[in-house]
Amino acid sequence: MKLFARKVLLILIQVIISTPIFAHDWPMWRYDAERTASSPEQLPAELYLQWTRHYSPREMVWDDPLN
């Protein structure tokens, strides 16, 4: 019985792993494998700012600006 349960579990894991992954759900640099940067999704009519980041002022790391 234990051997049967292991076989069923392995088959179930293989089925779950081999399910197709759709491109629009998978983030990738420039949208797809061809790096086209073109998605079939449409932007909403009104866009809004979702987040911002404020950085501290830059500090000089060394004295010689040419080096």
VOPAGU-2260 file (C-alpha; in pm, 1 decimal, decimal comma):
REM VOPAGU-2260
SITE   aa  ch    i         X         Y         Z
SITE  MET   A    0       0,0       0,0       0,0
SITE  LYS   A    1     284,2     241,6      77,1
SITE  LEU   A    2     438,0     180,9    -264,9
SITE  PHE   A    3     105,7     257,3    -434,9
SITE  ALA   A    4      67,1     580,4    -235,4
SITE  ARG   A    5     418,7     690,8    -335,1
SITE  LYS   A    6     349,0     623,1    -702,4
SITE  VAL   A    7      23,6     818,5    -687,7
SITE  LEU   A    8     200,2    1106,3    -511,7
SITE  LEU   A    9     479,4    1114,1    -770,7
SITE  ILE   A   10     230,1    1112,8   -1057,0
SITE  LEU   A   11      33,8    1393,3    -891,7
SITE  ILE   A   12     349,3    1602,5    -846,8
SITE  GLN   A   13     445,0    1549,3   -1211,9
SITE  VAL   A   14     100,6    1659,0   -1327,7
SITE  ILE   A   15     110,6    1971,9   -1112,0
SITE  ILE   A   16     460,7    2067,1   -1226,3
SITE  SER   A   17     387,1    2010,8   -1594,2
SITE  THR   A   18      81,9    2239,9   -1608,8
SITE  PRO   A   19     121,9    2518,4   -1864,4
SITE  ILE   A   20     234,8    2860,0   -1748,1
SITE  PHE   A   21      82,8    3144,1   -1944,7
SITE  ALA   A   22     310,1    3426,5   -2060,8
SITE  HIS   A   23      88,4    3708,5   -1935,7
SITE  ASP   A   24     109,7    3565,6   -1583,4
SITE  TRP   A   25     487,0    3521,1   -1584,2
SITE  PRO   A   26     699,6    3837,1   -1546,9
SITE  MET   A   27     992,3    3849,5   -1789,4
SITE  TRP   A   28    1227,7    4122,5   -1908,2
SITE  ARG   A   29    1055,4    4310,1   -2192,3
SITE  TYR   A   30     746,1    4086,6   -2171,0
SITE  ASP   A   31     833,2    3776,5   -2376,7
SITE  ALA   A   32    1118,4    3550,3   -2485,7
SITE  GLU   A   33    1175,1    3760,6   -2797,5
SITE  ARG   A   34    1208,8    4075,5   -2579,9
SITE  THR   A   35     951,2    4262,7   -2787,5
SITE  ALA   A   36     825,8    4477,5   -2496,0
SITE  SER   A   37     478,0    4452,7   -2645,3
SITE  SER   A   38     192,8    4303,4   -2444,3
SITE  PRO   A   39    -161,1    4225,4   -2561,3
SITE  GLU   A   40    -294,9    4376,3   -2238,0
SITE  GLN   A   41    -457,9    4720,5   -2260,1
SITE  LEU   A   42    -377,3    5004,4   -2019,3
SITE  PRO   A   43    -663,2    5155,2   -1820,3
SITE  ALA   A   44    -795,2    5490,0   -1943,8
SITE  GLU   A   45    -686,0    5669,9   -1626,2
SITE  LEU   A   46    -346,1    5597,0   -1472,8
SITE  TYR   A   47    -250,7    5693,3   -1117,9
SITE  LEU   A   48      67,7    5699,0    -912,2
SITE  GLN   A   49      91,8    5388,5    -694,0
SITE  TRP   A   50     412,2    5452,1    -498,9
SITE  THR   A   51     707,4    5689,0    -464,7
SITE  ARG   A   52    1053,2    5669,6    -313,6
SITE  HIS   A   53    1242,1    5958,7    -153,9
SITE  TYR   A   54    1620,0    5923,9    -137,6
SITE  SER   A   55    1856,8    6102,5      95,2
SITE  PRO   A   56    2090,5    6361,8     -59,0
SITE  ARG   A   57    2402,6    6217,8    -216,2
SITE  GLU   A   58    2720,6    6226,8     -12,1
SITE  MET   A   59    3064,1    6279,8    -161,7
SITE  VAL   A   60    3260,1    5957,1    -123,8
SITE  TRP   A   61    3609,9    6084,2    -206,5
SITE  ASP   A   62    3776,2    6425,0    -239,4
SITE  ASP   A   63    3908,6    6410,0    -595,3
SITE  PRO   A   64    3611,9    6453,3    -833,8
SITE  LEU   A   65    3820,5    6352,4   -1139,8
SITE  ASN   A   66    3932,9    6020,4   -1001,2
